[in-house]
């Protein structure tokens, strides 16, 4: 059984009288791929922001490998092995694909005016380009890339910010957002591959074909509370989840068959 690496305990975030998160608890074992789903306004993005350090929770704790992340800025969390992506891909449009990755690989060191970015850790950068399936576009300007490639690049950049060794956690905020069906399939195959290689993945998603058939486990947030936590098959049949989110006509098998 895999060791639990991420522990979320009593996580709450209030905005005035609005309880965006209301006492959320869950664990994620090492190497597991977990989807966090729920309707708009459920608290998914707030939860991610608290885990990644963009927001400070009102109460509760987030433990990574037994160490509290509270009070640690995103850069320090990244050094500890925690990185995130965003709903809209965050890349440097004026640079090439390879340069985007090289810049993140060396983000802990300032670039002097005489430095050449192209020379920075080129071997490691090329490995990440290949992992993201972007070899053909390695030297292309990011501004010229289709959106699906930009999403894969952002994922490679998140990996670049982490150590090549040691446990790592990827927080992916809607990795398949804005992608066509075939692009979603490619993206989620990459996410699944990372998990099988030992990266712990927690992601939010609205496209159910990017959840069922991909995630090892599904968490369901509704109105800031975790209402379900289990294997995809069990969550798809949960009466409360069907009534309040998926709908009574949701057919997991039919969904997966339609996208094969």
N, C-alpha and C positions, 0 to 999 in steps of 0.2 A: 504493500500500500504506500502511495506517495506521501511524503511529508507535507503537512500544511505550511505554506509559506506566507499567504495573505490572510489576515484575520481582521474582519470589520466588526466592531463591537459598539452597539448602541448609537450608531451614527445618526446625528440629527443636525438639521440646518434650517433655521427659521429666518424668514424675511418679514419682520413685523409680526403680524398675526398669521402669516402663511407658513405652514410646516411643510417645506419642500421635501425634507427627509424627516421621518418620525420614528427614530429608534431602529435602524437597520442593522441586522446581524447576519453575517455569512462568512464562510471559510473557503479558500481556494487552495487545493493541493498543487504541488510543483508539477508542471507539465500538463496541467489540465486546461482545456479550452472551454470557457464559460461564457454564455450569452446572458446579458441583462436586458430584458425587454419590458415593455409596458406602453400604455397609451401616452399621447402628448401630455406633458405636465405631470407625469408620474414621478419625476425626480431623478431620472437617469443621468442627465447631463450634470445636475448638481452633485450627484454621487461621484461621478468621474472627477469633477473639479475638486472635490474634497480629497479624493484619493491621490490626485496628481499634484495638489498644492496650490491650485489657482484660487481656491476658496478655503476659508477656515471654518470647520464645523462648529455649530453652537455647543454641541456636547458629543461625547463618544470618543472612540479611538480607532486608529488604523495602524495595524502592526504588520511590518514586512520582515520576515525571518525573525520574529520575536522582538523587533525594535520598533518603537513608536515613531511614526512619521510626522506627528503633529509638531508644528513649529519649524519644520524643515522646508525650505523653499524648493521649487521644482528642480533647480540645478543640483541641489544636494541629493534629492530623491533619485535623480538620474545617476549620480555617482554610486548610489546604493543598489542600482539595478532596476529602477522603475522609470519607464518612459511612456509617453502617450502620443496619440495622433488626434486630429480634430475632424469635425463633420465636413468642413471645407478644407481641402488639402493646403497645407502651409509649406510652400517651397520658395526658393529664390529664382525667380523667373529669368533674370539676366545671366545666370550661370548655366553651365552644362549639367547634365545628369550626374556625371562623375564628380564635378566640382561641388555640387550640392552635398554629396556624401562626404567628400574630403573636408569640406568646411566644418561639418558636424564632428567628424572624427578628431579634428584638432581644436574643438571649441574651448578646450581648457588652456590653450596657448594662444597668445596674441600673435597676429600676423604682422611682421615688420614690412616696411615698404619694399625691401629687396627680396622678400620671400616669393616663391612661385607656388601657388596653390596646387597646380598640377603635379607637383613633386611630392605632395604630402600623402604618405601612407597609400600609395597607388595600388599596391597589391591587395590590401584589405578592402579598399574602396571597390576594386573590380570584383572581388568576391561577393560583396553586398549587391552590386549591380546585377551580377549573374543570379544571385538568390532571388531577386525581385523580377527576374525575367526581362531585364532591360538592356541586355548586351548590345543589341542592334542600335539602341539610342544613347549609348554611353557618352558620346561626344556631341549629342544634339542639344540645342538650347532648350531649356525647360519651357520657355514661352511657346515653343512649337509643338509640344507634346499634346496628345489627346488627354482628356481628363482622367481616363482610367489609368494611363501610365503615370500621371502625376500622383494619383492615390497610391500606386505601388511604390513610387519614389519616396513619398512621405513615410511609408512603412519602413523602407530601407534606411531612411534618415533616422528614424526612431531607434532602429537596431544599431546604427552607427554611433549613437550617443551612449550606448551601453558597453560594458566590458565584453570582450570576446570570450571571456571565461567567467564562470560563476553564475549563480541563479539570476534570472531576469524576469521582469513582469512587463508585459505590454498592455496598456490600456488603450483600446481602439474605439474611438467615438464614431460609430456608424461608418465602418470601413467600406461598406458597399453603397453608401449614399451617392446618388447621382449617376450611378453606373447602369448601363444596359445589362440585360440578362446574362449574356455571354461574359461580359466584363466582371459582373458580380461573381459568376462561377469561378473565373480565374483568380480573382482577389481572395475568395474564401478558400480556394484550394491552397493558396499561399499561406493564409492564416492557419489552416489546418496543418500544413507541413511544418510550420514553425513550432506548433504545439508538440508534434511527434518528435521534434528534435530537442525537446526539453524546455522550450520557452513557455512560461505560464502566460496565458492569454485571458483577459477579461474584456468583452466587447459589448457595445450596445448596437441595436439594429432594429429597423422597422420592416425590412424585407424578410418575410418569414422563410423564403427559400435560402437565405443566408444564415438562418438560425437552425432550423430543423434539418438534420442530415450533416451538420457541420459541428455543432457544439456537443461536448461531452455531457454538459449540464446546462440547465436553463433556470435563471432566476427571474421572477416576475415582480416588478414594482407597480403598485397602484396607489395613487394619492400619498406618496412618500413612505409607504409601508410595503415590506416584502410579504407577498401573499402566497408565493409558491417557490419551491426550490427542489429540483429533482431532475431525473433523466428526461430527455425530450419527450419520450413516449408517455410518461406519466403526467408531465405538465400539460401536454396537448389534450389530455382527458380530464384535467382538473375542472370540476364544475364551476368554481368561482372564476377561474381564468377564462373559460369559455363564455361565461355570462358577461363578464366585465371587460373582456379584451378581444379574444380570438373569434368569438361568435360560435353559436351552437352548430353551425354548418361547417366549421373548420375540419378539414380532412388531411391529416398529416401524410398519410400514405399517398393519397391522390396528389398532394403538393410535390412530394419527392418524385413520384412516377412522372409527373408532367415536366419536370426539369432534368430528367436524365437524358 
